[in-house]
Structures are given as C-alpha cells and as structure tokens.
Amino acid sequence: MKILTANRLADGIAVWYADGGWAETVDHADLAHDKAAEDRLEAIGAKAYAANEVVDVNLIDADLVNGVVEPLRLREKIRAAGPTIRHDLGKQAAQAA
C-alpha cells in the first residue's frame, strides 16, 4: 500500500494527503491499494505542487496497523513523529499531550 506525503510550502511541515486535504499526522492518510489509486494520489500531489501548496511530493510505502496508517521506512517514521533528539518538540510532543 502507498500513501502520499509532502512538505507544506508555507512552513515546511511534513504532511500527508487525507480526506481531501493535507493532514499534519499520518494516522488517517488515504491508502492506495492498487495502481489506479496510486495514479489518483500522484495526480493530486502534482496539482498541489503546481499550486505551490506543497513540495517534495512522494508516494511512500505504508501499512495499516490496528486501524492506523503507519509508514514502513525509518525515514518516513521519523518525519511522521518529529525530531529524534528532542521528544518535547514536534509531533511526538503533541501526541503525548
């Protein structure tokens, strides 16, 4: 399965395409289960890139774990969680609150 990720151009925050927009958490990103769904997500990403909403648009591998979307690669897990040296900052701090 694949999900669409990018960085929001306004502030550089890692975002994922979910429910018709860009979400700051990966938990409920739209999953592409086949080539047609991947093509649809790629077209959405290309349109958002052309509109200067996001940069570094990519389809990445993900899985559904206990009903929550999780990236498979370490790099993407870090982008989803936030800084690895300051757990009081970033997305992991917001999840703990």
One Martini backbone bead per residue (centre of mass of N, CA, C, O) as a GRO file, in nm:
protein
   97
    1MET     BB    1   0.101   0.033   0.014
    2LYS     BB    2   0.007   0.382  -0.031
    3ILE     BB    3   0.119   0.721   0.028
    4LEU     BB    4   0.089   1.077   0.055
    5THR     BB    5   0.366   1.302   0.057
    6ALA     BB    6   0.488   1.615   0.211
    7ASN     BB    7   0.567   1.966   0.206
    8ARG     BB    8   0.479   2.249   0.329
    9LEU     BB    9   0.549   2.556   0.201
   10ALA     BB   10   0.492   2.763   0.436
   11ASP     BB   11   0.663   2.558   0.682
   12GLY     BB   12   0.772   2.243   0.615
   13ILE     BB   13   0.569   2.049   0.696
   14ALA     BB   14   0.476   1.739   0.732
   15VAL     BB   15   0.250   1.573   0.501
   16TRP     BB   16  -0.077   1.417   0.441
   17TYR     BB   17  -0.309   1.263   0.251
   18ALA     BB   18  -0.651   1.345   0.374
   19ASP     BB   19  -0.970   1.389   0.320
   20GLY     BB   20  -0.901   1.622   0.086
   21GLY     BB   21  -0.619   1.682   0.240
   22TRP     BB   22  -0.371   1.817   0.455
   23ALA     BB   23  -0.203   1.640   0.703
   24GLU     BB   24   0.000   1.631   1.007
   25THR     BB   25  -0.095   1.333   1.010
   26VAL     BB   26  -0.079   0.979   0.925
   27ASP     BB   27  -0.314   0.800   1.047
   28HIS     BB   28  -0.543   0.890   0.787
   29ALA     BB   29  -0.432   0.824   0.529
   30ASP     BB   30  -0.458   0.766   0.208
   31LEU     BB   31  -0.499   0.455   0.056
   32ALA     BB   32  -0.321   0.264  -0.185
   33HIS     BB   33  -0.409  -0.057  -0.338
   34ASP     BB   34  -0.353   0.053  -0.636
   35LYS     BB   35  -0.268   0.194  -0.932
   36ALA     BB   36  -0.510   0.386  -0.956
   37ALA     BB   37  -0.473   0.516  -0.673
   38GLU     BB   38  -0.187   0.616  -0.720
   39ASP     BB   39  -0.253   0.800  -0.961
   40ARG     BB   40  -0.446   0.983  -0.803
   41LEU     BB   41  -0.239   1.082  -0.594
   42GLU     BB   42  -0.033   1.196  -0.795
   43ALA     BB   43  -0.227   1.409  -0.913
   44ILE     BB   44  -0.272   1.561  -0.651
   45GLY     BB   45   0.027   1.632  -0.601
   46ALA     BB   46   0.076   1.788  -0.867
   47LYS     BB   47  -0.138   2.005  -0.816
   48ALA     BB   48  -0.023   2.111  -0.543
   49TYR     BB   49   0.253   2.186  -0.657
   50ALA     BB   50   0.151   2.386  -0.880
   51ALA     BB   51   0.003   2.561  -0.635
   52ASN     BB   52   0.211   2.595  -0.393
   53GLU     BB   53   0.159   2.396  -0.132
   54VAL     BB   54   0.384   2.179  -0.212
   55VAL     BB   55   0.670   1.964  -0.154
   56ASP     BB   56   0.807   1.671  -0.193
   57VAL     BB   57   0.641   1.460  -0.359
   58ASN     BB   58   0.527   1.129  -0.231
   59LEU     BB   59   0.522   0.791  -0.256
   60ILE     BB   60   0.465   0.562   0.013
   61ASP     BB   61   0.513   0.316   0.225
   62ALA     BB   62   0.241   0.133   0.388
   63ASP     BB   63   0.041   0.052   0.680
   64LEU     BB   64  -0.207  -0.126   0.865
   65VAL     BB   65  -0.232  -0.061   1.226
   66ASN     BB   66  -0.492  -0.081   1.410
   67GLY     BB   67  -0.627   0.143   1.201
   68VAL     BB   68  -0.335   0.266   1.141
   69VAL     BB   69  -0.123   0.457   0.972
   70GLU     BB   70   0.210   0.334   0.863
   71PRO     BB   71   0.515   0.372   0.797
   72LEU     BB   72   0.799   0.179   0.695
   73ARG     BB   73   1.017   0.375   0.687
   74LEU     BB   74   1.226   0.541   0.891
   75ARG     BB   75   1.216   0.821   0.768
   76GLU     BB   76   0.899   0.837   0.781
   77LYS     BB   77   0.871   0.797   1.085
   78ILE     BB   78   1.022   1.056   1.158
   79ARG     BB   79   0.838   1.256   1.005
   80ALA     BB   80   0.583   1.171   1.177
   81ALA     BB   81   0.710   1.241   1.473
   82GLY     BB   82   0.996   1.387   1.466
   83PRO     BB   83   1.233   1.458   1.652
   84THR     BB   84   1.500   1.250   1.794
   85ILE     BB   85   1.620   1.458   2.041
   86ARG     BB   86   1.323   1.611   2.090
   87HIS     BB   87   1.035   1.505   2.257
   88ASP     BB   88   0.917   1.813   2.316
   89LEU     BB   89   0.890   1.812   2.006
   90GLY     BB   90   0.659   1.803   1.788
   91LYS     BB   91   0.447   1.539   1.728
   92GLN     BB   92   0.515   1.375   1.988
   93ALA     BB   93   0.427   1.601   2.186
   94ALA     BB   94   0.129   1.622   2.096
   95GLN     BB   95   0.053   1.320   2.161
   96ALA     BB   96   0.116   1.340   2.478
   97ALA     BB   97  -0.104   1.573   2.548
   0.00000   0.00000   0.00000
